[in-house]
């Protein structure tokens, strides 16, 4: 434990799912790189020619100065040719770039035009479909009006049946819709079995049940939970009153105990009944170990006194309300609380009263810090149980059509 008491575990877990333009631009970029390569090659060739010419000129000058005018004219010719070539390449490149830009802009304009035409076409298609549907509906109405009175009466009868089916579906709960599938219901039952096996694990050990018998014991408890869920759904659908709810759930609890007696025997049934009515105190005391201080013996003694106080105050609370001694005080395990908001309010108030009186008695053996953490647990337990009951009730209540 982390130093605080966790809230009660809830055993009822509800089952609750511009490619073309880009391609053109890419091609243009590729062509631009090719033109650049060609330009660099041409410039290199011209530069090399000029260098060779200068070398020839130096050599000729060193050897003799026979034809200076002719050499000067040659140099001018070479330079002029190089400048002309460079200017020609630049003009060519500029024209190519301008041409590619014009092509790109033209393609973009064409694509925009096509997109606009596509939208118009879609609108026309939708308008055509809507007109077709309206025409078909008018034709159906005309055909209905032309039918004989007996045919019209037959159609009215079918409409009435459909309305009844819709109402029946709406009256089912969200949980009904979930558990309508056998596989989903099976999974949910297994979850209930896991929850009940956790709660009654100590009892199974106390009774020294074999693994096989323990499994059967937990199966009976899980079936009891599923039967209670079905009963809650029916009660919420019918709007059953508080007195009738008590009668129905008392009868169901008796049926469950008969099954347990047949499985485990009368003595084991008596221990089951005693264990069940003490669940609130047992779970609370077990969860309180995390806040107790002192050595092992001191903690064990505090837990013992705490459990005793819880049990005595639980019996006192039931007697004050005129409820039977085996009445389940842990709200989420008493399925009446899901079926009736009135009964739930009474149970929650009773539980809080038990905690309040237990805290007052615990001042004799718990420290102020321990009492403070228990009061925090008390508030959280009230909040969690109330939320769990509300959630379950909503899941099992009928859905209005």
N, C-alpha and C positions, 0 to 999 in steps of 0.2 A: 504493500500500500504506500501511497505517497504522502501520508500524514493527514489525510482527510478521508472521511467516510464517503464511499461512492453511493450513488442513489441506487434504489432497488432495480434489479434486472427485470426487464419486461418480458414475460414468457410468451406473449402473443406477438409474434413478428408477422406483420401483414405483407403479403406480396403485392408485396406491393411492389431514348430506338428518337497589220497592213502588209500581209505577206508579199503581194505583188510589188508594191512600192519598195519594200526592203530589198527584194531581189534585184530590182532595177538599180537602186542606189548602190548595191554591192557590186553589180556589174560595172557601173560607172566608176567606182573607186578602183576596180581592177584595171580598167582601161586607162585611168589617170596614172596609175603606177607604171603601166607599159609605156605610155608617152614620156614619162619622166626618165625611164631607163634609156629610151631611144635618144632623148635630148642629151643626157650625160655622155652617151657613147659618141654622138656627133661632135659635141664640144671637145671631147678628148681627142678625137681624130684631127680636128682643126688645130688644136693646141700642139699636137705632135707635128703636124705639117709645118706650123710656124716655127717650131724649134729646129726642125731639120733645115728649114730655109735659112734661119739665122746662122746655123753651123756652117752651111755652105758659103754664106756671105763672109763669115770671118776667115774661113780657109782661103777663099779667093782673094781677099784683101791682103792677107799675109803673104800669099804667093806673089801677087802682082796687082797693080791697079790699072788694068788694061781697059776695062769697060765699066767705069763708075756710073755712068748715066744709065746703062742697061740694067745694072744690078739694082739701082734705086727704083727704077720702074718695076722690076720684078717684085721687090719688097712691097711696094705700094699695091701691086696687083693682089699679092697674097693676103695682105691685111684687109683690103677692100672685100675680097671674096669671103674671108672669115666673118667680117661684120655683116655682110649680106646674108650669109648662112644663118648666123645667130638671130638676126632680125626675122628671117623667114621662119625659123623654128618657133620663136616666141609668138609670131602671128598665128602660126598653125595651132599651137597649144591653146591660145586664147580662143580661137574659133571652136576648137574641140570642146573646151570647157563650156562655152556659151551654148553650144549645140546640145550637150548633155543636160545642162540645166533646163533648157527649153523642153527637152524630151521628158525629164522628170516631172516638171510642172504640168505638162500636158497629161501625163499618166495619172498624177494626183487628181487633176480636175476630172478626168474620165472616171476615176474610182469614186470620187464624191458624187458624181452624177449618177453612177450605177447604184450607189448606196441609197440615194434619194429615190430612185426609181423602184428599188427593192422594198423600201418602206411603203411607198404608195401601193405597190402590188399586194403587200401583206394586208394593208387596210382594206383594199378592194375585196380580197379573199374573205376577210372577216365579215365585211358587210354582206357579202354573198351568202356566207354560211348562216348569219343571223336571219337574213331574209328567208332562206330555205327553212329554217326552224320555225319561224313565225308562220310561214305558209303551211307547213305540216300541222302545226297546232290548230290553225284555223280550219284546216280540212278535217281534223279529228273532231273539233267542236261541231262542225257542220254535220258530220256523219252521226255524231251522238244525237243531235237534235232531230235527225231524220229517222232514228230508230223507233221501233214500236214502244208503247208505254211499258210493256212487260220487260223489254230489254233494258230500258232505263232503270226500272225497279231492280232488276238483277244487278246492274252496275252499282246502284246505291247500296245494295246488300254487301257487295264485295268491299266497297269503301268502308262500311261499318266494321266488317271483320278486320280490315287492315288497321283501323283506328284502335280496335280492341287489342290487337297484337302489339301495336306501338305502346299502348298504355301498360300492357303486361311487361314489356321490356323495360319501360321506364321505372316500373315499380321494383324492379330488381336492384340490388345494391351493387356498388362497384366491386365488392368482394364476390358477389354471385357471378359476375361476369368473369372474374379471374379464375374462380374455382369451377366454372362450368366445364373446363377442360380437365379430364381425368388425370392427365399427367401433371398438370399444375397443382391440382388438389393433392396429389400424392406427395409432391415436393413440399407443399405447405404442411402437410401432416408430419413429415419427417422433421421439419423445423420445430413443430410443437413437441415432438418426442424428445428432441435434443434439449429443449428448454425444461421440460418436466423431469428428465433424467438428471439434470443439474440440480434442480430444486430438491428432489427426493433422493439424491445420492446417499446422504447420511442414513436415511431410513432403510434403504436397501442393504447397507452394510450392517445396520443394527439388527435387521431381520435375518442376516446371513443368507441372503438369496443367492442362488447359483447364477452364473452369467445368463443361462437360458431363461430362468425364471425372472431375472431382472429385466431382460428384454421384453418378456411378456407383460410384466408389470408396467413398464413404460409405454407399451403399446396401448394398454387399457386407458392409461392417463391421457395419451395423445388422442385417442378416439373420443374421450370425454370432452376434450377441448374443442374438437371439430364439431361434435354434437351441440356444444354450447354456442359456437359461432352460428350454426344453422338456426338455432332457437332465437338468438339475438336478432338475426336478420328478419325472422318471421314476426317477432314481437314489435320491432321498429316499424315494419310494414303495416301491421294491424293497428298500431297505436294502442297497444295493450296497457291497461292501468297498473299501478304499483302493486296492488293486492294480488292481481292475477299473475304478475311477473314473479312475485315471491313464491306463489304456489307452483308455477311451472318449473322454476329452477330448483325448488326443494325436491320436486318429484324427479327431476333429472339427476340431482346429486344422490338421491336414494338408489336410483337405477345403477349409477356408477359404483356405489359402495357394494351393491349386490354382486356385481361382476368381480370386484376385488375380493369379496368374501369367498366366492366360488374358486378363485384362483389361489388365494393365499391362506384362507382359513379365517375363523372368527377372531382368534388372538391377534393375528397380523392386521386384521381390519381395525381392531381397537387401537393398535399402535399407530396405524395410518391416520385415524381420526384425531388422536392426540397430537401427532406430529403436525397435521395440517392446521389445526387451530392455533399452534404456536409459531407458525412460519414467520409472522411479522417480527416477533421478538427474537427468534433464532437468527434470521438473516441480519437484523439490525445489530445484534450483539457480535456476530461474526465480522461484520464490516467495521465495527468499532475498534477492532484490535489495532488498527493502524494509528489511532490517535492516543492509545494508552501508553503511559510512560512508566519507568521503573524496571526492575529485573523481571525475569521470567515468572517467578512465583507471584510477584506483585501484580503483574498484568493479568495472570490467570485469575487471581482473586477479584480484581476489578471487573473482569468480564463476567464472572459468575454472579456478582452482586448486580451488575447491570442487567443481565438476562433475567434474574429473579424479579427485579423491579418491573421490567417490561411485561413479563407474564402476569404478574399480579395486577398491574394497571390495565392490561388488556381485558382480564376477566371483569374488573370493576367497570370498565367502559361499556362492555356488552350488557352487564346487569343493569346499568343505569338507563339504557335504551330499551330494555326488555327483550333483548335478542338472545337466541340460544347460545350456549357455551361453545358450540362448534362452528359458530358463524365466522366466515373467513374475513379477517380484518385487513389483509393486504389487498388494497383496492383493485389492482390489476388482475388478481387471481379470483376475485368475486365477480362473476360475469353479469350479475344483476346491475352492477355499476355501469356497464356499457349499455345495457338495455334501458336504463332509466337515469336521467340527469338528477332527479330528486333523490334517488337512492345513493347515487354517487356522491352528491353533496353531503349527505349524512355520513357516509363512510369516510370521506376525506376529513371531515370535521372531527369524527371519532378518533381517527388515527393521529391527527395533530394533538388532540387532547391527551392521548396516551403518551405521546412524546413529551408534551409539556409537563405532565405529572412525573414521568420518569426522570426528566432533567432536574426537577425540584428535589427528588429523592437522591439523585446521584451527586448532589452537592456534598454529601457526607463522605464520599470516597473518591471523587474525581477532582482534579485540579481546575483552576479557573480557565487555563488554556484548553484543557480537554473539554470542559463544558462549552466553551466558545465554539470549538470545532463541531461539537455535537449539535449545537443550535444552527450552525451553518448547514449541517446535514439535514436537519429537520426541515428547514426552509426549502432545500433542494428536493427532498423527497416529496414534499407537498406539490411542488411545481412539476416535477417529472411525472408523478402519478396522474395529476390532473391533465397534463398534455397527452399522456398515453391513452387515457380513457376517451378524451375528445377525438383523437385521431382514429381510434378503433370504431367509435360510434359513427363517425362520418363515413368510414369505409363500409360499414354494414348497413347504413341507412338507405332506404330506397331512393332511386334517382327519379326526379319528377320528369314526366314525358314532355 
